[in-house]
Amino acid sequence: MKRTCLTVGSGFKERSVTIIYCLILLVIILTCLYFRLLVNIVPADYLRADSLRADSVPAADNLRADYLPADADGPETDGPLRKIINLEDKLNFGARPKVQTRTLWEAPIIWEGMFDPELYDRTHIQNQYLDAYLKTFLTSAEKHFMPGLQVTYYVFTDLPDKIPAVALAPLRSLKVIQVAKHSRWQDISMMRMQVISKVIDEDIRHRCTYVFCFDVDQEFKGRFGSEALGASVAQLHAWYYKQPQSSFTYDRNPKSEAFMDTGDYYYHAAVFGGVWENVKDLADYCFLKIMEDKLKNVEALWHDESHLNKYFWLHKPSRLLSPEYCWATEIQDNRDINVTRLIWAPKHYDSLRTG
């Protein structure tokens, strides 16, 4: 059995009045089983190794059914080995002609209608802040996040006794880990990168493959499934994906390590992920640059999000999630949004933010 892992981390833009300096990191683990795809299930063309477009996507994103010996569990097959199946070949880039579905560096931008959810799932199956957001996040994740896959939530907080009770389905579990406090909500947001890197290094990398990080002040509304998995996954910011680059809120301060005068897209730090090696590299990069800024008494405009955008400018993501995967309901023009998968929860800044 091959195990893959999803990590969901929450970075805060706010801090609770009573639950001071809390930091939550949610780690999600899914189990991916090797399986057999029979000729009568998968078209013959997709069983031919020479039919794969290896140059169409980064190699690490070629999700596949690995070769299996003929005596593996399951029905008999004609040959001793199963051919590699490239799920990216199944993406229908022409399904959404009114929106961009591929980047200049050939990374897919995932929209509703482009993918077959059953095929992806079949492949992968193998504080007041806590009170206000965590229960909604976990409850909605149980309904919509990685359906059918094994999930473990790791919650990191300075007040472990305040974790709300949430009924979890079979194959789902929750673990709480206490972490240190920080004096400002800005530091909570920025220093989460250090925590993400540490937990990957000490735990996740030894038994998992994929890591996903989310802000906790969000709510799942629709399927957020295995089609989102990739080697390096970035989220298009709902407010900026249609705007000219001149409006992107990159850090324009030349003194900051996050400084950018140009870029590809504006990415939202509320959602990012990929294989653990890439997520750890991103987290280490952002933490290092944050600390270098601190030595210069500089703070990036949008804190860790500014550094994340700089990272993805230097290291192109292999998969982009459309605004369906992190939508703001305040945006009136939702003509492109056929499915709302995750939304920003209503903010209670007056009661939650201090400092």
Residue, then its C-alpha position, 0 to 999 in steps of 0.5 A: m500500500k502506498r500512502t499519500c498525505l495531505t496537510v491543511g494548515s491555517g494561517f491567521k489574518e486575525r487573533s482572538v480577544t480571549i484566545i490570545y495568540c492562537l495558531i492552528l495547523l490542520v493536517i490532513i492525511l489521505t491513504c492512496l491505494y494501488f489499484r488495477l484499471l481494467v481494459n474495459i474501464v479505461p479506453a485502450d488509448y490510455l493504456r498505451a505508454d506512447s499516448l501520454r503527453a509527457d511534455s504537456v505538464p510538469a513530470a511530478d504532476n503526472l498522477r498515475a496508476d503505477y505498474l502492478p504485477a499480474d498476481a496482484d489482488g484483483p481480476e486477471t489481466d492480459g499482461p504482467l504489468r499495467k501501463i501508466i495512466n496520466l490523468e492530465d491527459k483526461l483534462n478537458f481544456g476546451a470545456r471552459p472557453k471563456v476562461q483561461t485553462r492553462t498557463l504559459w508554462e503549461a500548468p492546468i488551471i482547474w475549473e468545473g467541467m475540466f475533470d472527471p471526479e470519479l476518475y480522480d477519486r478512483t485513482h487516489i483512493q487507494n480561540q474565539y477564533l476557534d469558536a468562530y471558525l474551526k468548527t465550521f471549517l471541520t464540519s464542512a470539510e467532512k462533507h466536501f474535502m477529499p471525499g472517500l479518502q482517509v483524513t486526519y486533522y492536526v490542529f495546532t493551538d495555544l489553547p488545546d482545551k478550546i477545540p470544539a467537538v466535531a463528529l468525524a466520519p469513519l477513516r477521519s480523525l483529529k489530533v491536537i498539538q499545543v504551540a507557542k503564542h505570538s504577540r500580534w496577529q501579523d506574526i501569527s500569519m507569518m510565523r505559521m510558515q515555520v510551524i508548517s516546515k517543522v511538522i513536515d520535517e518531524d512527521i509528515r515527510h516520513r509517511c506522506t506525499y501531499v501537503f495542503c494548507f488552508d486558512v481556517d476562516q473558510e467554509f467548504k461548500g462543494r467538492f474539493g477533491s483529488e483533482a486539486l492534487g499536484a506537485s506544486v499547487a497555487q490558488l488564484h486570488a478571487w479578487y484579482y484573477k480578472q484584473p490587470q497586473s497593475s492592480f495586483t497587490y505585490d509588495r512594491n517596497p524595494k527594501s523588502e525581500a518580497f518586492m515584485d515589480t511584475g509577476d504571472y498571477y496574484y495568488h491567495a495564501a489562504v490555499f496552497g499545497g503540493v508534494w511535501e518537498n515543495v511545500k516545505d521548500l515554500a515554507d522555508y523560503c517564506f520564513l527565511k525571507i520574513m526573518e531577513d525582512k525583520l532584520k531590516n525592520v521591514e514587513a511585507l505588505w501582505h505578510d506571508e502572502s507577499h512572500l508566497n507570491k514571490y516564491f511562485w514567481l521564482h518557482k512556477p506552480s505545476r497546478l493552479l486552482s481556479p477561484e472556484y476553490c476559494w471564492a469571496t461571496e462579496i464579488q458580484d460578478n460570478r459568471d465564471i463560477n459554476v461551482t462554489r467549492l470553498i468560501w471565505a467565512p464572514k469576518h468578525y474583525d471588531s471582536l477577533r482582531t487586536g494589535 
